[in-house]
Amino acid sequence: MRPTDEVFGTHTKGSWFNNLNIIGHTGDAHPNYFGQQALAESLEASIKSDGVVATHSKSVLLYGDNDSRDGDVTGFSNIAAALEARGFQVTEDNSVTLPSDYRTYGQIWFYGYYPPNPTDYASLEAYVKDGGGLFLSGEWGPVDMFANAGVQAVVQATVSLSISVSGDAFNAVVPVNTNAIDHVATSPNNLTTWTPSQEGSLANVAPGNVLFAGTDGDASGAVWNAGGGRLAVLMDINWAQTNYEDPATMPQVVQNIATFLAG
C-alpha cells in the first residue's frame, strides 16, 4: 500500500477518494457514505487509464537526449537491456519532453545530458507524489550545468528544499551504502560498488537515503520515498555507457533501482 493510501473498513483508496467528502473532518462517515463510495469506485474504474499513475505496472518510459552530444549513445540500450532482463517492458523516447501518455507507465527514467523540459517539472513532481517511480540522471558541476537543474527542482519539490546539487565528487569507484532504505542495495542484487565517470553529488541527503557516497560524504546516488511514490537520482550519465561502464555492476544497479521504484 502506498504511503498516501488510506483504509476505510475493508476498502483501500488513495487520497483522491477522500476528496469526495466521504469522510468528514471529525472522521465520521458522511451521511451518504455508501452511495458516494459506490460513485468513488465507479470513478476509480473510469480513470485508471486517464490520468492516474499505473503504480504497479512493469512498463517503463525511458526518455531524454541519451547524451547524444557524446560519441557513445549506448546508455538507452544498456539500461533497457538490464530492465528487460528483469521482466520490465521499456519504451524509449529520445526527447527531453514528456509524452502525453506518461502516466500510463509505472516508472519513468530520465537519462540525458540536458535537463528535462522545465515545463515538465511540475508533471514529474506530481507523478511522483501520485505514486509513480521516477529516476533522474544528474552530473558534475553546479546546478546550472547539464541536467542538474531538473534534478534539484524535482528533489526539492518532492523531498526537501534543503537538498541541493553540491558540485563535484570525481571518484573512480563509489562504495554502496548497504543500509540504504528498503533493501535497495541488496534486492535483487547485492551491490558493492558503482562506477561513474566524474560524477557530481547532492548535499544534505539523510544517511538512509544515500545509496552511493563519495569521499566528500555527499550523495552521488540517492533514493527516497517521496509523497506517494519513489524517486532515485544518480549524479552521472556515463555510468551506463559502454565506453565508461563497469559491465558487471551496471546492469545490477539498474535492476536494483527499478525494483526499488516498483515499490
C-alpha positions as CSV (number, residue, x, y, z in Angstrom):
1,M,0.0,0.0,0.0
2,R,1.4,3.4,-0.9
3,P,2.1,5.9,1.9
4,T,-0.7,8.2,0.8
5,D,-3.3,5.4,0.8
6,E,-6.0,5.4,3.5
7,V,-8.0,2.4,4.6
8,F,-11.7,2.7,5.1
9,G,-13.1,-0.5,6.6
10,T,-12.1,-3.1,4.1
11,H,-11.6,-0.6,1.3
12,T,-8.2,0.9,0.4
13,K,-8.3,4.1,-1.5
14,G,-5.8,6.8,-2.5
15,S,-6.1,10.4,-1.3
16,W,-8.3,11.3,-4.3
17,F,-11.0,9.1,-2.8
18,N,-11.0,11.2,0.4
19,N,-11.5,14.3,-1.7
20,L,-15.1,13.2,-2.5
21,N,-16.1,14.4,1.1
22,I,-16.9,10.9,2.1
23,I,-15.1,11.3,5.4
24,G,-15.8,14.4,7.4
25,H,-13.3,16.5,9.3
26,T,-14.3,14.7,12.5
27,G,-13.5,11.3,11.0
28,D,-17.2,10.3,10.9
29,A,-18.8,8.8,7.8
30,H,-20.7,11.2,5.6
31,P,-24.5,10.5,5.7
32,N,-24.4,9.4,2.1
33,Y,-21.1,7.4,2.6
34,F,-22.2,4.2,0.9
35,G,-23.7,5.9,-2.1
36,Q,-20.7,8.1,-2.6
37,Q,-18.4,5.1,-2.0
38,A,-20.1,3.4,-5.0
39,L,-19.6,6.6,-7.0
40,A,-16.0,6.6,-6.0
41,E,-15.4,3.1,-7.1
42,S,-17.0,3.8,-10.4
43,L,-14.9,6.9,-10.9
44,E,-11.8,4.9,-9.9
45,A,-12.5,2.3,-12.6
46,S,-13.2,5.0,-15.2
47,I,-9.9,7.0,-14.7
48,K,-7.4,4.1,-14.4
49,S,-6.2,4.8,-17.9
50,D,-6.8,8.6,-17.9
51,G,-4.5,10.5,-15.6
52,V,-3.9,8.0,-12.8
53,V,-0.3,6.7,-12.4
54,A,-0.1,3.0,-13.2
55,T,1.8,2.4,-10.0
56,H,2.2,-1.4,-10.2
57,S,2.8,-1.6,-13.9
58,K,6.1,-3.1,-15.2
59,S,6.1,-0.7,-18.1
60,V,8.9,1.8,-18.1
61,L,9.3,5.1,-20.1
62,L,13.0,5.7,-20.8
63,Y,13.3,9.3,-22.1
64,G,15.9,12.1,-22.5
65,D,18.5,13.0,-25.0
66,N,20.6,9.8,-24.3
67,D,23.7,12.0,-24.1
68,S,23.7,12.5,-27.8
69,R,26.4,15.1,-27.8
70,D,28.8,12.3,-26.7
71,G,30.0,9.8,-29.3
72,D,28.7,6.9,-27.1
73,V,24.9,6.7,-27.3
74,T,24.7,3.2,-25.8
75,G,23.1,4.4,-22.5
76,F,19.5,3.9,-23.6
77,S,20.1,0.4,-25.0
78,N,22.2,-0.7,-22.0
79,I,19.6,0.5,-19.4
80,A,16.8,-1.1,-21.5
81,A,18.5,-4.4,-21.7
82,A,19.1,-4.5,-17.9
83,L,15.4,-3.7,-17.3
84,E,14.1,-6.2,-19.8
85,A,16.2,-8.9,-18.2
86,R,14.1,-8.4,-15.1
87,G,10.8,-8.5,-16.9
88,F,10.2,-4.8,-17.4
89,Q,8.7,-3.5,-20.7
90,V,10.7,-0.5,-21.9
91,T,9.6,2.3,-24.3
92,E,12.4,4.6,-25.5
93,D,11.7,8.2,-26.3
94,N,14.7,10.2,-27.4
95,S,13.3,13.6,-26.3
96,V,13.6,15.8,-23.2
97,T,9.9,16.5,-23.3
98,L,7.4,14.1,-21.6
99,P,5.0,12.3,-24.0
100,S,1.3,12.9,-23.3
101,D,0.8,9.3,-22.1
102,Y,3.5,9.4,-19.4
103,R,1.1,8.5,-16.6
104,T,0.4,5.1,-18.2
105,Y,3.9,4.0,-17.2
106,G,4.7,2.5,-13.8
107,Q,8.2,4.1,-13.9
108,I,9.8,7.0,-15.7
109,W,13.6,7.0,-16.3
110,F,15.1,10.3,-17.4
111,Y,18.6,9.9,-18.9
112,G,20.2,12.8,-20.6
113,Y,22.9,15.4,-20.8
114,Y,20.4,18.2,-20.9
115,P,17.7,18.6,-18.3
116,P,14.0,17.7,-18.8
117,N,11.9,20.4,-20.4
118,P,11.3,22.9,-17.5
119,T,7.6,22.9,-18.4
120,D,7.5,19.3,-17.4
121,Y,9.0,19.7,-13.9
122,A,5.5,20.1,-12.3
123,S,4.3,17.0,-14.1
124,L,7.2,14.9,-12.9
125,E,6.7,16.1,-9.4
126,A,3.0,15.3,-9.5
127,Y,3.8,11.9,-11.0
128,V,5.9,11.0,-8.0
129,K,3.5,12.4,-5.4
130,D,0.7,10.4,-7.1
131,G,2.5,7.1,-6.7
132,G,4.9,6.9,-9.7
133,G,8.5,5.8,-9.6
134,L,11.0,8.3,-11.1
135,F,14.7,8.0,-11.9
136,L,16.7,11.1,-12.8
137,S,20.3,11.4,-14.0
138,G,22.5,14.4,-13.0
139,E,26.1,15.3,-13.5
140,W,29.1,17.0,-12.0
141,G,29.2,20.8,-11.7
142,P,26.8,23.4,-10.2
143,V,23.0,23.4,-10.6
144,D,23.1,25.3,-13.9
145,M,25.1,22.7,-15.7
146,F,24.0,19.6,-17.6
147,A,20.7,18.0,-16.2
148,N,21.3,19.3,-12.7
149,A,18.6,22.0,-12.7
150,G,16.0,19.3,-13.3
151,V,17.4,17.1,-10.5
152,Q,17.4,19.9,-7.9
153,A,13.9,21.2,-8.9
154,V,12.2,17.8,-8.6
155,V,14.1,16.7,-5.5
156,Q,13.4,19.9,-3.7
157,A,9.7,19.8,-4.6
158,T,9.1,16.2,-3.7
159,V,11.6,15.6,-0.8
160,S,13.2,18.7,0.8
161,L,14.2,22.2,0.0
162,S,17.4,21.6,2.0
163,I,18.8,19.2,-0.6
164,S,20.9,20.8,-3.3
165,V,23.4,20.0,-6.1
166,S,26.7,20.3,-4.4
167,G,29.3,20.1,-7.2
168,D,31.9,17.5,-8.0
169,A,32.9,14.2,-6.4
170,F,35.0,12.6,-9.1
171,N,35.5,9.2,-7.6
172,A,36.6,6.4,-9.8
173,V,34.6,3.7,-7.9
174,V,32.0,4.6,-5.3
175,P,31.0,2.2,-2.5
176,V,27.4,1.3,-1.8
177,N,25.6,2.1,1.4
178,T,24.3,-1.3,2.4
179,N,22.0,0.4,5.0
180,A,20.0,2.4,2.4
181,I,16.3,2.3,2.7
182,D,14.0,-0.6,1.6
183,H,16.9,-3.0,0.7
184,V,17.7,-1.1,-2.4
185,A,21.4,-2.1,-2.1
186,T,20.6,-5.8,-1.8
187,S,17.5,-6.6,-3.9
188,P,17.6,-8.3,-6.3
189,N,21.4,-8.0,-6.4
190,N,23.9,-7.5,-3.7
191,L,25.6,-4.2,-4.8
192,T,29.1,-3.5,-3.7
193,T,30.2,-0.5,-5.9
194,W,29.1,1.9,-8.6
195,T,31.4,3.0,-11.4
196,P,30.6,6.6,-12.6
197,S,32.9,8.9,-14.6
198,Q,33.4,12.3,-13.0
199,E,30.1,12.3,-11.1
200,G,28.5,15.1,-9.1
201,S,26.8,15.0,-5.8
202,L,23.9,16.1,-3.6
203,A,24.2,17.8,-0.3
204,N,22.1,17.3,2.8
205,V,20.7,13.9,2.0
206,A,19.8,11.9,5.1
207,P,22.1,8.9,5.7
208,G,19.4,6.3,5.0
209,N,18.6,7.8,1.6
210,V,22.2,7.8,0.4
211,L,22.8,4.9,-2.0
212,F,26.3,5.8,-3.1
213,A,28.6,8.4,-1.4
214,G,32.0,9.8,-2.4
215,T,34.9,10.7,-0.1
216,D,33.3,14.1,0.5
217,G,30.4,12.5,2.3
218,D,27.8,13.9,-0.1
219,A,25.4,11.6,-2.1
220,S,26.4,10.6,-5.6
221,G,23.3,8.4,-5.7
222,A,20.2,8.7,-3.6
223,V,16.7,7.2,-3.2
224,W,13.6,8.4,-1.4
225,N,10.0,7.5,-0.6
226,A,8.5,10.8,-1.8
227,G,4.8,11.5,-1.3
228,G,3.0,8.5,-2.6
229,G,5.8,7.4,-5.0
230,R,9.5,6.8,-5.1
231,L,12.5,8.8,-6.5
232,A,16.0,7.8,-7.4
233,V,18.9,10.0,-8.6
234,L,22.4,9.1,-9.9
235,M,24.7,12.1,-10.4
236,D,26.4,10.8,-13.5
237,I,25.4,9.9,-17.0
238,N,28.4,8.0,-18.3
239,W,28.0,5.1,-15.9
240,A,25.5,3.4,-18.3
241,Q,27.6,3.9,-21.5
242,T,29.7,1.1,-22.9
243,N,32.8,3.2,-23.1
244,Y,32.7,4.1,-19.4
245,E,30.6,1.4,-17.6
246,D,31.6,-1.5,-15.4
247,P,29.7,-4.2,-17.4
248,A,29.4,-6.4,-14.3
249,T,27.8,-3.9,-12.0
250,M,25.9,-1.5,-14.3
251,P,23.0,-3.9,-15.0
252,Q,22.8,-4.7,-11.3
253,V,22.5,-1.0,-10.4
254,V,19.7,-0.6,-12.9
255,Q,17.8,-3.6,-11.7
256,N,18.0,-2.6,-8.0
257,I,16.9,0.9,-8.7
258,A,14.0,-0.4,-10.8
259,T,13.0,-2.9,-8.1
260,F,13.0,0.0,-5.5
261,L,11.0,2.2,-7.8
262,A,8.4,-0.5,-8.3
263,G,7.7,-0.5,-4.6
